[in-house]
């Protein structure tokens, strides 16, 4: 079977032994498995997920995550650690935007379809919040880490690893809270976890600007605990006169990259999960990188959330107006920036309650799905055009 299973269920990692499956779920080419493993004499578990081509996390997959974590929690007295792992591909998405748009468009037909859509949205967000609660509960009983291999992680594919206490990053990787470009916010605890790991100013920058944050920056702000140098590039699909042959060649390159990257990253993940507490790599808060000042964030978001600043670009292909977008930045959904502002206004470090903050995140995100401007953001993102957020 392709994906992470090839390595996780092999004997290619020194000091490592796969003991037995704990949980298995599959649907088509997608799968989510949890195995009980041993590394350097210490017993733990690894949850690994595979869903090509861009590893979107849908409602069914969230159910599988919850069921797998339930098995891990049941065995908490036998396990010393849990690692979240997946494919090391160039992109890792969150929700399927095409599916959301199709569901949203059906709501224009009847009130019943509208009710069904919002019920689906609310269930998805509730499952995401349950996933956060489960991982935080497990973290009280064992060391919980995520291995972030491959390229850029968007949406839920960034937020789920952030639910863990320790993150190991691929030097080629990045994270992007892209929701404000669409009309949403990171609603699966992304802001809360960024607050805890990176501090309020960095969390605000990530959530409001939707900028891509590279691996070294993620380490220097406290998101990553460790960055592993990966000395080969991510595969790129080449143009060819034979598209089918090109597709097969690209898939083989992805599989080779996935396996070779795992050989570098997974041992570091196991080492981090089994080392002494004092050996855990952490950022010095006094030396933490600040991605931008509060004043800079305020100026940038004020400019980018004003729809009229993009009136000469509305509807144009992003590639065709690349220079304008470099100067202005992509337009931000005003409703998203306002919702994030409200969250940060109620943030008090000395009274911070993670569970309550995550609940407020989810409720704010749910309300944004109901904003009529959300559809414009969806279409603009899918078609890669400049959005009119009026």
MITORKE-958947 format. One record per residue (C-alpha): x, y, z; residue in one letter. Coordinates in steps of 0.5 Angstrom, whole numbers, plus 2048, in hexadecimal, padded with zeros to 3 digits. Example, Ala and Ser with C-alpha at 12.3 -4.5 7.8 and 13.67 -1.06 7.14 Angstrom:
BEGIN
8197F7810a81B7FE80Es
END
This chain:
BEGIN
800800800x8028077FEx80480D803x80680C80Ax80580580Cx80A803808x80F80680Dx80B805813x80A7FE812x8117FC810x8187FB814x81C800810x81C805816x82280381Bx81F802823x818801820x8137FC820x80C7FC81Ex8087F7823x8017F7821x7FB7FB81Ex7F77FF823x7F280281Ex7F1801816x7EC805812x7EC80680Ax7E8809804x7EA8087FDx7F280A7FDx7F180E804x7F380B80Ax7F480C812x7F7807816x7FA80781Dx7FF80281Fx803800825x80A801825x811801829x817805828x81D80582Cx819800831x814805832x80D803830x80880882Cx803809827x80380C820x7FD80F81Cx7FE810815x7FA81380Fx7FA812808x7F5816803x7F88177FCx7F881C7F9x7F88227FEx7F681E804x7F0822805x7ED82180Cx7E581F80Bx7E081E810x7E181680Fx7E8817810x7E781B817x7E3815819x7E8810818x7ED81581Cx7E8815822x7E880D821x7EF80C821x7F1811827x7EB80D82Bx7EF80782Ax7F680A82Cx7F280D832x7F0806834x7F7804834x7FA80A838x7FD80683Dx801802838x803807834x80980D835x80881182Fx803812829x806815822x80181881Dx804817816x80281780Fx805817808x80B81C806x80781F800x8088267FDx8018297FFx7FC827805x7F682A805x7F082B80Ax7E982A808x7E7828801x7E582F7FEx7E182D7F8x7DD8287FCx7DB82E801x7DA8327FBx7D582D7F8x7D182C7FEx7D18347FFx7CE8357F8x7C98307FAx7C6834800x7C48397FAx7BF8347F8x7BB8337FFx7BB835806x7BB82D807x7C282D804x7C4833807x7C383080Ex7C682980Cx7CD82D80Ax7CD831810x7CC82B814x7D2827810x7D682D812x7D582D819x7D682681Ax7DD827816x7DF82C81Bx7DC828821x7E082281Fx7E682781Ex7E5829825x7E5822828x7EB820824x7EF826828x7EC82482Fx7EE81D82Ex7F581E82Cx7F5823832x7F381D836x7F7818834x7FD81D834x7FC81D83Cx7FE81683Cx803815837x808819832x80481C82Cx80881E826x80781F81Ex80B81E819x80A823813x80D82180Dx80D823806x80B82A804x80582F806x80082E80Bx7F983180Ax7F383280Fx7F282B812x7F8828810x7FC82E814x7F782E81Ax7F782681Bx7FF82681Cx7FE82C821x7FA829826x800825828x80582782Dx80B826828x80C827821x81282481Cx812828816x81582680Fx81A82C80Dx81682D806x80F82D80Ax80B83380Cx80483580Fx7FF83A80Dx7F883C810x7F583D80Ax7EE83E80Cx7EE84680Cx7EF846805x7E8842804x7E4845809x7E584080Fx7EA840815x7EE83A818x7E883781Bx7EB83081Ex7EF833823x7F583681Fx7F583D822x7F583A829x7FA835828x7FE83B824x7FD83F82Ax80083A82Fx80683882Ax80883E827x80584482Bx7FF84982Ax80384D825x805848820x7FF844821x7FB84B81Fx80084C819x7FF844817x7F7845817x7F684C814x7FB84C80Fx7FA84580Cx80184580Ax80683F809x80A83E80Fx81183A80Dx814834811x819838814x81583E816x810838819x81683681Dx81883D820x81183F822x810838826x80B835821x81082F81Fx81582C825x81982A81Fx81B82A818x81E825814x82282680Ex81F823808x825823803x8218227FCx81B8267F9x8148257F9x8118217F3x80E8267EEx8098237E8x80D8247E1x8098267DBx8098207D6x80681E7CFx8038187D3x7FF81B7D9x7FE8147DBx8058127DBx8078187DFx8028177E4x8058107E5x80C8137E6x80A8187EBx8068137EFx80C80F7EFx8118157F1x80C8177F7x80C8107F9x8148107F9x8148177FDx80F814802x81380E804x81A812804x817818808x81481380Dx81B81080Ex81E817810x818819814x815813817x81B81181Bx81B81981Ex814818820x815812824x81C815827x81881B829x81281782Cx817812830x81C817833x81D81A83Ax81882083Bx81E82583Cx821823835x81A825831x81C82B82Dx81883182Ex81883882Cx81B83D831x815842832x81A848833x81D84682Cx817845829x816847822x81084C821x80E84C81Ax80B85381Ax80985881Fx80285A821x80386081Dx80585D817x7FF858817x7FA85D818x7FD861812x7FD85B80Ex7F685880Fx7F385F80Fx7F5860808x7F4859806x7ED858809x7EA85F805x7E785C7FFx7E78637FBx7EF8627FBx7EE85C7F6x7E985F7F2x7ED8607EBx7EF8587ECx7E88557EEx7E784E7EAx7EE84E7E7x7F38487E7x7F88497EDx7FD8477E8x7FB84C7E3x7FC8527E9x80284F7ECx8068557EDx8008597F0x7FE8537F5x8068537F7x80585B7F9x7FE85A7FCx7FD8537FFx7F784F7FDx7F1852800x7EF84F806x7E784E808x7E585480Dx7E184F811x7E684B812x7EB850815x7E5853819x7E484C81Cx7EB84B81Ex7EC852821x7E6850825x7E984A827x7F084D829x7EC85382Dx7E984E832x7F084A833x7F384C839x7FA84883Ax7F9847842x7F2844841x7F384083Bx7EE83A83Bx7F0836835x7EA832834x7E5838835x7E983C830x7E983682Bx7E183682Cx7E183D82Ax7E583C824x7E1837821x7DB83B822x7DE84181Fx7E083D819x7D983A819x7D6840818x7DA842812x7D883C80Ex7D184080Ex7D484780Cx7D1848805x7D984A803x7DB843804x7D98417FDx7DD8467FAx7E38447FEx7E283D7FCx7E183E7F5x7E78437F4x7EC83E7F8x7EA8387F4x7EB83C7EDx7F18407F0x7EE8477EEx7EE84D7F2x7E884D7F7x7E38537F8x7E18527FFx7DC8587FFx
END
